[in-house]
Amino acid sequence: MRLMALVAAVIAGVGTMAWAVEIPHIMAQSPWKKFCGNEAGGSVRVCVTRAEIFNREDDAVQVTFDVVEREGRRTLRVIFPLGVQLVHGTRLVFYGSDPWRSRYAVCHAWGCISEYVMTSALAEGLATKQAVVVQAIDQSGRPQTFPVSLAGLQEALDAAKADPLTENPRSPRKPWLDDTLRPELRPARN
């Protein structure tokens, strides 16, 4: 609940009417997880520290939030599923600071990617803030707004151990996503 209040304050404080929207309560976030490996066909080591915001009802990923480390440099990558308006790009908002915007770089079958250069201000926000809000505009013109909790990000980035990197790693889900007794909200086990 504190995260939702923080997100509402962020949107109210710096959002424009075109981007402001109510956040759905059926969303959940995976824990931060680190994946490392060599780029396909190369010797360059790449690590991706990832969290996903997903729908509790159908386990569909709504946004993927990655910190990518390659050759000592970090970038922030945001991936929205297909169906976003490319012209608007994405937007990141930390409480108390101006929003960052980025165009989409490429779209694949699993989503559209926008990347942010890891400036000192962005790195500081990721290290010191509790949450960031990520936004995109869907095909119908409605804003898609998702809070991303930054709790656990620094520990995951600093972790010496990482899972193997695959083309599009997916963070493991909890076996039960909802604390109610509604079995229809539990994901199917693989």
N, C-alpha and C positions, 0 to 999 in steps of 0.2 A: 504494500500500500504506500510506503514511503517513496518508492521508486515512481509510482504513478503520480504522486503529488509533485515530486521533483520534475518530472517530465512536463506536467501541466504548467508549472512555473516557467520552465524553459521555453515552451511554446508561446505562452502568454507574454513573456518578457522580450523575445526577439523575433517571434514568428510574424509573418505577414498573413493577411487573410487568405491568400491563395494557398498557403501551405498548412495552416492550422486545421486540426481535425481531432476528434475524440479517438483515443486509443482503445482498441478492442480488449476486453478482459479475458478472452479465450486464448491469448498468446502466452507462450512460455519461452524460456531461454535455456539452451544447453550450457553445460559448464565449459569454460575455456579449455581447449585441448591443443597440444602442440604436435605437429607432424613435420618430419624432416626426411630429406632424401636428395638424390641428385636429379637435376633436370633431365628430362627424356633425352637420351643419347649424348649426354654431356657429363662433365666432371664438376660442374658448379653445384655446390651444396645449397639447397633452398629449405628454409623452415617456414611453415605457415602456422600461426597461432590463431585458432578459430573459435567463434561462438555463433550459434544460429538461433534466430527467432523463428519459432514454428507454431502452427495452429494446434492446440490441444485436441481438437475434435478429429482432425484427419491426419495429423502429423506432417502436414505440408509445410515445407520451409518457406517463410515469407521474406527473409533477408539473411544473408550470410555476411559476417563481419570478420575480416582477416587482417592480421598484421603479418606481412610477408618480409622475410629477411633473406637477402641474396647478396653475397660478396660484401658483407659488412654494412649494407644499406637497408633501411626499412621503408616500406610503403604501406599505406592503409588501403585495403581493397574492400569495396562494398559490392555485393552481388544480389540483385533483385531478380525474381523469376521473370520469364518472358511476359509481356503484357504491360510494360511501362512505356510512357511517352519518352522517347529518346531525347527530344529537344530540350527537356527540362533538366536532365541529368539528376544527380543526387545532391543532398544537402546534409551536413552534419551540424549539430547544435549542442554546445556545452552551455550549462547554466552560467550566465554572467559574461558571455563572450559573443562576438559576432559569428554568424553562421559561415561555414565553409561550403563552397559549391564545387562540383566536379562534373564534367561531361562523361558520358559513357564512352569507354574506349573500344569495347567489342561486345558482341552478343554471341553466345553459344547455345546449344540445345538446352542446357541447364540454367541459363540466366544471362543477364546483362551486367557487365562489370564496369564500375567506375573506380578510379584510383586517385588517391591523395598523396602528394609528396609529404614525407614525414618531416615537417619543419620542427624547429625547437618548440614552437607554441603548440603544435598538435601533439607532439610527444609529451609535453608537460601536461596538457589536458587529459591525455590517456592515463598518465601516471598519478595525477592528483585529484581528478574528479571522480564522483561516484557513478556517473552515467553519462551517456551521450545519446542524443536522439538522431536517428537516421531517417531521411524522408525521400520519397520519390512520388511521381504523379502517375496514376494508372491510366489505361486507355480511355476510360470514361471521364477523365479530367479530375478525379478525386485524389487528394493527397493520401499517400500511404505512409503512416508515421509509426515508428517503432522505437521504444527505448531499449538501449543496450546497456546492461549493467557492466561496469568495469571491474567489479569485485572479482579477484582471482586472475585478472589479466597479467599483472606484473609477475606473479608467481609462475604462471604458465610460460611467459616469455623467458624467465630466468631458469626454468627447469632444464637440467642436464639430459634427462631422459625424454624421448619423444617417440611417438608411433611412426611407422613407415609412411612416407608420403605417397599417395596415389593420385590419379588425375584429378579427382574431385572428392577428397576425403569428407566423410560425414561424421559428425560427432556422435558418440553413443548416446542413446536416450535412456532416461530412467524407465524402469519397467512399468511404473505407474505414474502418470503425469498429473493426476488430480488427487487432492486429499479428501474428496467426497466419496461416497459409496456408489457412484454412478458408473457401472461397468462399461457403458457405451463410450466413456471418455478415455478408457484405457487403450493404448495402441496394441495392435496385433503383434504377437511375438513372432520373430523370424525363425 
